Amino acid sequence: MVKAADRAKNPAGSSVWLEQRAPRSGGGPAGLDRDRIVAASVRMLDRDGLGGFSMRRLAAELGVTAMSLYWYVDTKDDIIEYAIDTVYREIDLDAVDAGADWRERIRTLALDYRRMLVRHPWMSPCAGQYLNIGPCAIAVGSRIQEAIRGTGLPLSGQPGAMSAVFQFVYGYGTIESQFERRAAEAGMSQDDFYTGSVAAFRDDPQFREALEPMTDILDERASHGSVTDIWERDFAYALDILVAGIEAMVARESAGT
């Protein structure tokens, strides 16, 4: 059994995917298996977030004792790592592979990744806490590298291009998911929450002068109706800019050569 103290000795190389877990003797609790545990974990994390997730609460969700879970996992971090890899399955790799060129493949990966982050707000803070080296995460990562390699950028420029696109997607999806959750916690639709928030500071005299340079863009955004439409429009346009930037860099490299 892997203990937290053991992992603390080697935090950089700590992952459930790197550990050789000795099989338990005998049979596990009836009706319980790792897939069921992980599925329940994803539901709980979606509903309660990382702060509301514990082995005790997970056991209650499954109708078993907390000790029953340790038949299949050693720590709460194990479960979170399994949950992370499970939601990476939501990125449609068949659709990525069907893309006609690197542009289509990058767009499909970016859109699916963003939607995954929005569906599972707990994923964003996990990105820097765990190695994300499960089989599904690695499959997604390999498709990202293949798509970027297909751009024609030199090897030295490919990591920067991956960062430009997918760190943008990470940030965009994180903000979108947190905004959606904040509106839900307030018992409001995203549209009502956005309208109310903007009105709160636009109508406040102390902000009037500072907001003067932003009036045109605030009015433009308000003209689009739903917040969902704004999310979709802005994401698509930003992705177009990034793709155009990659194309420009490829052309620059070719001209330099």
C-alpha positions in Angstrom: 0.0 0.0 0.0 1.4 3.4 -1.0 1.3 6.0 1.8 1.2 9.8 1.5 4.6 10.0 3.3 6.2 7.8 0.7 4.9 10.1 -2.1 6.2 13.2 -0.3 9.7 11.8 -0.6 9.4 12.0 -4.4 6.7 14.5 -5.4 8.0 15.0 -8.9 7.7 11.3 -9.7 4.5 10.6 -7.8 1.6 9.2 -9.7 -0.8 6.3 -9.5 0.3 5.5 -13.0 3.9 5.0 -12.0 3.3 2.8 -9.0 3.1 -1.0 -9.0 0.2 -1.8 -6.7 0.3 -5.2 -5.1 -3.0 -7.1 -5.8 -5.2 -7.7 -2.8 -5.8 -11.3 -1.8 -9.3 -12.7 -2.0 -12.2 -11.0 -3.5 -13.2 -7.3 -3.2 -16.5 -6.0 -1.8 -19.5 -7.3 -3.7 -20.8 -5.0 -6.4 -17.8 -2.7 -6.3 -15.0 -2.2 -8.7 -12.7 0.6 -9.8 -14.8 1.7 -12.7 -17.8 2.2 -10.5 -15.7 4.1 -7.9 -14.3 6.4 -10.6 -17.6 7.1 -12.2 -19.1 8.1 -8.8 -16.0 10.2 -8.1 -16.5 12.2 -11.3 -20.2 12.8 -10.4 -19.2 14.0 -7.0 -16.4 16.2 -8.2 -18.7 17.8 -10.8 -21.3 18.4 -8.1 -19.2 19.3 -5.1 -15.8 20.3 -6.4 -12.4 19.3 -5.0 -13.2 20.9 -1.7 -16.2 18.7 -1.1 -14.6 15.4 -2.1 -13.4 12.9 0.4 -13.1 9.1 0.8 -15.9 9.2 3.5 -18.3 11.1 1.3 -17.5 8.9 -1.7 -18.1 5.8 0.3 -21.5 7.2 1.4 -22.3 8.0 -2.3 -21.6 4.4 -3.2 -23.3 2.9 -0.1 -20.2 1.2 1.2 -17.8 1.7 4.0 -14.7 3.9 3.5 -12.4 0.9 4.1 -14.0 -0.9 1.1 -12.5 1.7 -1.2 -9.0 0.9 -0.1 -9.4 -2.5 -1.7 -9.1 -0.7 -5.1 -7.1 2.4 -4.3 -4.5 3.5 -1.8 -5.3 7.3 -1.5 -7.7 10.0 -2.5 -5.2 11.2 -5.0 -5.3 7.9 -6.7 -9.0 8.3 -7.3 -8.6 11.9 -8.6 -5.9 10.8 -11.0 -8.2 8.1 -12.3 -11.0 10.6 -12.6 -8.8 13.0 -14.5 -7.9 10.3 -17.1 -11.6 9.3 -17.4 -12.8 12.7 -18.5 -10.0 12.9 -21.1 -12.0 10.2 -22.9 -14.6 12.9 -23.7 -12.2 14.4 -26.3 -13.3 12.7 -29.5 -10.0 11.4 -31.0 -11.8 9.8 -33.9 -13.1 13.2 -34.9 -9.6 14.6 -34.5 -8.1 11.9 -36.7 -10.8 12.6 -39.4 -9.7 16.2 -39.7 -8.6 17.1 -43.2 -5.5 19.0 -42.1 -3.7 20.3 -39.0 -6.1 23.3 -38.8 -9.2 21.1 -38.5 -7.4 18.8 -36.0 -6.3 21.7 -33.8 -9.8 23.2 -33.8 -11.4 19.9 -32.9 -9.0 19.3 -30.1 -9.3 22.8 -28.8 -13.1 22.8 -28.8 -13.4 19.4 -27.1 -10.8 20.3 -24.5 -12.6 23.6 -23.7 -16.0 21.8 -23.4 -14.4 19.2 -21.1 -13.0 21.9 -18.8 -16.4 23.6 -18.7 -18.3 20.3 -17.9 -15.8 19.5 -15.1 -14.7 22.7 -13.3 -12.5 20.7 -10.9 -10.2 19.7 -13.8 -8.5 23.1 -14.1 -6.8 23.2 -10.7 -5.8 19.6 -11.2 -3.8 20.4 -14.3 -0.7 21.5 -12.3 -1.1 19.2 -9.3 -0.9 15.8 -11.1 1.3 14.5 -13.9 -1.7 13.6 -16.2 0.1 10.6 -17.6 -2.9 8.2 -17.7 -3.5 6.4 -21.1 -6.3 8.7 -22.2 -4.3 11.9 -21.3 -1.3 10.6 -23.2 -3.5 9.7 -26.2 -4.8 13.3 -26.3 -1.3 14.7 -25.8 0.0 12.7 -28.7 -2.8 14.0 -31.0 -1.9 17.5 -30.0 1.7 17.0 -30.8 0.9 15.3 -34.1 -1.4 18.3 -35.1 1.3 20.8 -34.2 3.9 18.8 -36.0 1.7 18.9 -39.1 1.9 22.7 -39.2 5.4 22.7 -40.7 6.8 24.7 -37.8 10.4 23.9 -36.9 10.9 21.6 -33.9 12.1 24.5 -31.8 8.9 26.4 -32.4 6.4 23.5 -31.9 6.3 23.7 -28.0 5.5 27.4 -28.2 2.7 26.8 -30.7 1.2 24.1 -28.4 1.4 26.6 -25.5 -0.2 29.4 -27.5 -3.2 27.3 -28.5 -3.8 25.0 -25.6 -2.8 27.2 -22.7 -5.2 29.7 -24.2 -7.9 27.0 -24.3 -7.1 26.1 -20.7 -7.5 29.7 -19.5 -10.7 30.2 -21.6 -12.3 27.0 -20.4 -11.4 27.7 -16.8 -12.9 31.2 -16.8 -16.0 30.0 -18.6 -16.5 27.1 -16.2 -16.0 29.3 -13.1 -18.4 31.9 -14.5 -21.0 29.3 -15.1 -20.6 27.9 -11.6 -20.8 31.3 -10.0 -24.0 32.1 -11.8 -25.5 28.7 -10.8 -24.5 29.3 -7.1 -26.3 32.7 -7.3 -29.4 30.9 -8.6 -29.3 32.9 -11.9 -28.8 32.2 -15.5 -25.5 33.2 -17.1 -27.4 35.9 -19.0 -29.0 37.4 -15.9 -25.8 37.2 -13.9 -23.8 38.9 -16.7 -26.3 41.6 -17.2 -26.6 42.3 -13.5 -22.8 42.3 -12.9 -22.1 44.7 -15.8 -25.0 47.0 -14.7 -23.7 47.0 -11.1 -20.4 48.7 -12.1 -21.5 50.6 -15.2 -24.2 52.4 -13.1 -21.8 53.3 -10.3 -20.5 56.9 -10.7 -17.1 56.0 -9.3 -16.4 53.7 -12.3 -17.8 56.0 -15.0 -14.6 57.7 -15.9 -12.5 54.5 -15.8 -15.0 52.7 -18.0 -15.2 55.4 -20.7 -12.6 53.8 -23.0 -14.4 50.4 -22.7 -17.9 51.7 -23.5 -17.9 50.7 -27.1 -16.8 47.1 -26.4 -19.2 46.7 -23.5 -22.0 47.9 -25.8 -20.9 45.6 -28.6 -20.9 42.5 -26.3 -24.3 43.4 -24.9 -25.7 43.5 -28.5 -25.1 39.7 -28.9 -27.9 38.7 -26.6 -26.9 35.5 -24.8 -23.7 34.9 -22.9 -23.5 31.5 -24.6 -23.3 33.2 -28.0 -20.5 35.4 -26.7 -18.5 32.5 -25.4 -18.8 30.7 -28.7 -18.1 33.7 -30.9 -15.1 34.9 -29.0 -13.6 31.4 -28.7 -14.0 30.8 -32.5 -12.5 34.2 -33.4 -9.6 33.8 -31.0 -8.8 30.3 -32.4 -8.9 31.8 -35.9 -6.3 34.4 -34.8 -4.1 31.6 -33.3 -4.3 29.5 -36.5 -3.5 32.5 -38.6 -0.5 33.3 -36.4 0.8 29.8 -36.9 0.4 30.1 -40.6 2.2 33.4 -40.5 5.1 31.9 -38.5 5.4 29.0 -41.0 5.5 31.5 -43.9 8.1 33.5 -42.1 10.3 30.4 -41.5 9.9 29.4 -45.1 10.9 32.8 -46.3 13.9 32.9 -44.0 15.0 29.5 -45.2 
